[in-house]
Amino acid sequence: MICTRSMSDGWLSNTWLVADAPGGQAVVVDTGGPLEPICRQIEELRVTVTHVLCTHHHIDHVVHNDEYRAAYGCPVCGHASERDLFGSLDQTLEDGEEIVSGDLHVRALHIPGHTLGQLGFVVNDTHVFTGDTLFQGSVGGTRGVGHTNFDDLRTSVMDVLMGLPKDTVVCPGHMEQTSIRREWEDNPFVRLWRGVDAPQCERCLAFGRPAELLLRAVDYDGGHKCQVRFDDGTIDVVPGSRVTDA
């Protein structure tokens, strides 16, 4: 299997090209990265692109959908619950649904939290494409457009993704690859949710509201992401820039 990517300088979002072999078939996962490097790889590898697989509808993951559709005549696929948010979706996918592209076997995972219809894609049981649910050392936030809630996010990470084999390569929606084993052992959010590390329990303001800071961790972009509990008991994962001292 061949797995390569391009990454946006601004959004730091990845487009992944996954091919079974030179001259074979391939899928594209998300389209927020620069178009040209992926198109060059497609030409050099002489592969046929059969599907564009979208983890979710946010613009930094779908901006080039139309170009891939026009260039390669392949369907753009996403979760059914986000059909209207995509604007143009050719094929909907549900949890557990499988796509075959040559020797690639792709299984869709519904991993909501960051968005209602967030999907992950397990390819050949060796790689998982996690969109904005799981990153190297961080997780997705629960305040973006079309989000659900913290309980969904934690379940998606801990019950679904952490349940994959530990050697599974994680290809996130932003920045670098990692592995399920590495995130199980080192990701600050996973360690908190496992009960390995204690919460910080410091008073703060989040989005200007009184809250308790449970965790502040480095995010994929070098900034911070925080888990906070508001005084009404609601828990959110939010940008560190929106959390200040009380």
C-alpha positions in Angstrom: 0.0 0.0 0.0 1.2 3.5 -0.8 0.2 6.4 1.4 1.3 10.0 0.7 0.0 13.4 1.5 0.0 17.1 0.8 -0.5 19.7 3.6 -1.9 23.2 3.6 0.6 25.8 4.8 -2.3 27.9 6.3 -4.7 25.4 7.6 -2.1 22.6 8.3 -4.8 20.3 6.9 -3.9 17.1 5.0 -5.0 15.5 1.8 -4.1 11.8 1.8 -3.6 9.7 -1.4 -3.8 6.0 -0.7 -3.1 3.6 -3.5 -2.9 -0.2 -3.6 0.1 -0.3 -6.0 1.6 1.6 -9.0 -0.8 1.3 -11.9 -3.6 0.3 -9.5 -6.5 2.0 -7.8 -6.5 4.7 -5.2 -8.7 6.8 -2.9 -8.2 10.4 -1.8 -9.0 11.3 1.9 -10.0 14.9 2.4 -9.1 17.7 0.0 -7.9 20.6 2.1 -4.2 20.2 1.2 -2.7 21.6 -2.0 -4.1 19.9 -5.1 -1.0 19.9 -7.3 1.3 17.5 -5.4 -1.5 14.9 -5.2 -2.3 15.2 -8.9 1.4 14.7 -9.7 1.5 11.6 -7.5 -1.6 10.2 -9.2 0.0 10.8 -12.6 3.4 9.4 -11.6 1.9 6.3 -10.0 -0.5 5.8 -12.9 -3.4 5.1 -10.5 -7.1 5.4 -11.0 -8.8 7.4 -8.3 -12.1 5.7 -7.4 -13.4 7.8 -4.5 -12.9 11.0 -2.5 -13.5 10.2 1.1 -14.4 13.1 3.4 -14.0 12.9 7.1 -16.3 15.9 7.6 -17.7 19.0 6.0 -15.4 21.8 7.3 -13.9 23.9 4.5 -10.3 23.0 5.3 -11.1 19.4 4.5 -13.3 19.8 1.4 -12.1 22.9 -0.5 -10.9 20.9 -3.5 -13.8 18.4 -3.7 -15.1 19.8 -7.0 -11.7 19.7 -8.7 -11.1 16.0 -7.8 -14.6 15.2 -9.0 -14.1 17.0 -12.3 -10.6 15.7 -12.9 -11.1 12.0 -12.0 -14.9 11.4 -12.4 -15.0 9.9 -8.9 -17.8 10.2 -6.3 -17.3 12.5 -3.3 -18.4 10.5 -0.2 -19.3 11.6 3.3 -21.6 10.8 6.2 -25.3 11.0 5.5 -26.0 13.3 8.4 -23.8 16.0 6.8 -25.2 15.8 3.3 -26.8 19.3 3.4 -23.6 20.8 5.0 -21.4 19.5 2.2 -23.5 21.2 -0.4 -22.6 18.6 -3.0 -22.2 14.9 -2.0 -22.4 12.0 -4.4 -22.4 9.1 -2.1 -23.3 8.8 1.6 -21.6 6.4 4.0 -22.7 4.9 7.3 -20.8 3.4 10.2 -19.3 0.0 9.2 -19.9 0.5 5.5 -17.1 -0.8 3.3 -15.6 0.4 0.0 -13.3 -1.7 -2.2 -10.9 0.1 -4.4 -8.6 -2.5 -6.1 -6.8 -4.1 -3.2 -7.8 -1.4 -0.8 -10.5 -2.3 1.7 -11.9 0.8 3.4 -14.2 0.6 6.4 -16.0 3.7 7.5 -16.1 4.5 11.3 -18.6 7.0 12.6 -16.7 9.1 15.2 -18.8 12.1 16.1 -18.0 14.9 18.5 -16.0 17.4 16.4 -19.0 17.2 14.0 -22.2 15.2 13.8 -21.1 13.2 10.8 -17.4 12.9 11.4 -16.0 9.7 9.8 -12.8 7.8 10.2 -11.6 5.4 7.5 -9.7 2.1 8.3 -7.7 1.0 5.3 -6.6 -2.6 5.0 -6.6 -2.9 8.8 -3.3 -1.1 9.0 -4.1 2.6 8.7 -6.8 4.8 10.1 -7.7 8.3 8.8 -9.1 10.2 11.8 -10.0 13.6 10.4 -10.4 16.1 13.3 -11.1 13.5 16.0 -7.6 12.4 16.9 -4.3 14.1 16.3 -0.7 13.4 17.4 -0.9 14.5 21.0 -4.3 16.1 20.8 -8.0 15.6 20.0 -10.7 17.6 18.1 -12.7 20.4 19.7 -16.4 20.4 20.4 -17.2 24.0 19.4 -16.8 23.9 15.6 -19.6 24.3 13.1 -21.9 21.2 13.3 -20.4 19.8 16.5 -22.1 17.4 18.9 -20.7 17.1 22.4 -17.9 16.0 24.7 -19.4 12.6 25.5 -19.5 11.8 21.7 -15.9 12.9 21.3 -14.6 10.9 24.2 -16.6 7.8 23.1 -15.2 8.1 19.6 -11.7 8.4 20.8 -11.7 5.9 23.7 -14.2 3.3 22.6 -13.7 3.3 18.8 -10.3 4.5 17.9 -8.4 3.3 20.9 -10.1 -0.1 20.4 -8.1 -0.5 17.1 -4.9 -2.6 17.1 -2.1 -0.7 18.8 0.1 -0.8 15.7 -2.5 0.9 13.6 -1.0 4.0 11.8 -3.0 7.1 12.5 -3.2 9.6 9.6 -4.9 12.7 11.1 -6.7 15.6 9.4 -3.9 17.9 10.4 -0.1 17.5 10.7 1.9 14.4 11.3 1.2 10.6 11.5 1.2 8.8 14.8 -0.1 5.4 16.0 -2.8 4.1 18.3 -0.1 2.9 20.7 1.6 6.2 20.9 -1.6 8.1 21.5 -2.8 5.5 24.1 0.5 6.1 26.0 1.3 9.7 25.4 -1.8 11.7 24.4 -2.7 14.0 27.4 -6.4 13.7 26.7 -6.3 10.0 26.4 -4.2 9.7 29.6 -6.7 11.9 31.5 -9.7 9.9 30.2 -7.9 6.6 31.2 -7.4 7.9 34.7 -3.6 7.8 34.4 -3.2 11.5 34.9 -5.2 13.7 37.3 -7.2 16.7 36.1 -5.7 20.2 36.8 -8.9 21.5 38.5 -8.1 25.2 38.2 -10.6 28.0 38.0 -10.8 29.8 34.7 -12.9 31.6 32.2 -13.8 29.8 29.0 -15.5 31.9 26.3 -15.9 34.4 29.1 -17.9 32.0 31.3 -16.8 30.7 34.7 -15.4 27.2 34.4 -12.9 24.7 35.8 -9.8 23.9 33.7 -9.3 20.2 33.7 -6.5 20.0 31.1 -4.4 22.3 29.0 -2.3 20.5 26.3 -0.3 21.5 23.3 -2.4 21.3 20.1 -1.3 20.1 16.6 -0.6 23.7 15.5 1.7 24.6 18.5 -1.1 26.4 20.4 -3.1 24.8 23.1 -6.4 22.9 23.5 -8.2 22.7 26.8 -10.8 20.5 28.4 -13.0 22.6 30.7 -16.1 22.0 32.8 -18.5 24.8 33.1 -20.4 25.5 36.3 -23.5 23.9 34.9 -21.6 20.6 34.5 -21.1 20.8 30.7 -17.7 19.7 29.6 -16.1 20.9 26.3 -12.8 20.7 24.5 -12.0 24.2 23.4 -9.2 26.3 21.9 -6.7 27.4 24.5 -7.0 30.9 23.2 -10.5 31.1 24.6 -9.5 30.1 28.1 -8.1 32.7 30.5 -7.4 32.9 34.2 -10.5 33.5 36.4 
